[in-house]
Amino acid sequence: MLPTWVRVISVAVFVVSFVVGMALVSWYETGEISNDTTIATLIAIVVKGEAVSVVSAAIAGAFEGGVYIVVIAYEMVKRGFDRGRAEGRSEAYEDVKKLNADYYKRMQEARERGEEFNEPPPLIDAGENGEAQD
């Protein structure tokens, strides 16, 4: 349901934040902390790298989740708009039917009374908003 570009950006965010995080951890462990052995430094980098990967995944997940929420909200608003538009059209159609029925009823009554009926038919125009007007 999500567009492909969202997944691409999410992966890119993960990769960038992971690389930056690992670079900072590596710099810190090699330059700022003085371990006795190289293996101790590597172990410290790997252990702290686990946290970097979790944080990077959380950042990417937050981005993707936020976009997902926006997509769901858009779909809900669109469905509501479409439903409202359909209901509006239905109501307009009913209004037009009533206008025509009333007009023809008055015309029939005038004919039955033998009177001349010169009332113009109701003007049904789509107008600016696409709504029927009397």
C-alpha positions in Angstrom: 0.0 0.0 0.0 2.9 2.3 0.6 4.6 3.8 -2.4 8.0 2.4 -3.4 9.8 5.7 -2.7 8.9 5.4 1.0 10.7 2.1 1.3 13.7 3.4 -0.6 14.0 6.5 1.7 13.4 4.3 4.8 16.3 2.0 3.8 18.5 5.0 2.9 17.7 6.5 6.3 18.6 3.3 8.0 21.9 2.9 6.1 23.0 6.5 6.7 22.2 6.5 10.4 23.9 3.2 10.8 27.0 4.2 9.0 27.2 7.5 10.9 26.5 5.8 14.2 29.2 3.1 13.6 31.7 5.8 12.5 31.1 7.6 15.8 31.3 4.5 17.9 34.5 3.4 16.1 36.1 6.8 16.5 35.2 6.9 20.2 36.5 3.4 20.9 39.7 3.8 19.0 40.5 7.4 19.8 39.0 8.3 23.2 39.0 5.0 25.1 42.3 3.3 25.6 41.8 -0.5 25.7 44.7 -2.8 26.3 44.2 -4.9 23.2 42.8 -4.6 19.7 40.3 -7.4 20.4 38.9 -5.5 23.4 38.4 -2.5 21.1 36.7 -4.6 18.4 34.4 -6.3 21.0 33.4 -2.8 22.4 32.7 -1.6 18.8 30.5 -4.7 18.1 28.6 -4.5 21.3 27.9 -0.8 20.9 27.1 -1.4 17.2 24.1 -3.5 18.3 22.7 -0.4 19.9 23.5 1.6 16.8 21.6 -0.8 14.6 18.5 -0.8 16.9 18.5 3.0 16.9 18.9 3.2 13.2 16.0 0.7 12.7 13.9 2.8 15.0 14.6 6.0 13.1 13.8 4.3 9.7 10.7 2.7 11.2 9.5 6.0 12.6 9.7 7.5 9.2 8.0 4.6 7.5 5.3 4.5 10.2 4.7 8.2 9.9 4.2 8.0 6.2 1.9 5.0 6.7 -0.3 7.0 9.1 -0.5 9.8 6.5 -1.5 7.4 3.8 -4.2 5.9 6.0 -5.5 9.4 6.9 -5.6 10.4 3.2 -7.5 7.3 2.3 -10.1 7.9 5.1 -10.5 11.6 4.0 -10.8 10.6 0.3 -13.5 7.9 1.1 -15.4 10.4 3.2 -15.2 13.0 0.4 -16.3 10.5 -2.2 -19.2 9.3 -0.1 -20.3 12.9 0.6 -20.1 13.7 -3.1 -22.2 10.7 -4.0 -24.8 11.6 -1.3 -24.8 15.2 -2.6 -25.4 14.1 -6.1 -28.2 11.8 -4.9 -29.8 14.7 -3.0 -29.5 17.0 -6.0 -31.1 14.3 -8.2 -34.0 14.0 -5.7 -34.4 17.8 -5.7 -34.6 17.9 -9.5 -37.1 15.1 -9.6 -39.3 17.0 -7.1 -39.0 20.3 -9.0 -40.1 18.5 -12.2 -42.9 16.6 -10.5 -44.3 19.7 -9.0 -44.1 21.6 -12.3 -45.9 18.8 -14.2 -48.5 18.5 -11.4 -49.2 22.3 -11.7 -49.4 21.9 -15.5 -51.8 19.0 -15.3 -54.0 20.8 -12.8 -54.1 23.9 -15.0 -55.1 21.7 -18.0 -57.8 20.0 -16.1 -59.2 23.3 -15.1 -59.0 24.4 -18.7 -56.6 27.2 -17.9 -53.6 28.3 -20.0 -50.4 27.2 -18.4 -47.5 29.4 -19.4 -45.2 28.9 -16.5 -41.7 28.2 -17.7 -40.2 24.8 -16.8 -37.8 24.8 -13.8 -34.3 25.8 -14.8 -31.9 23.1 -14.0 -28.4 24.4 -14.4 -25.2 22.8 -13.3 -24.0 26.2 -12.1 -20.4 26.8 -10.9 -20.4 24.1 -8.2 -22.1 21.4 -10.4 -25.3 21.8 -8.3 -28.8 22.0 -9.7 -30.4 25.4 -9.3 -34.0 26.5 -9.3 
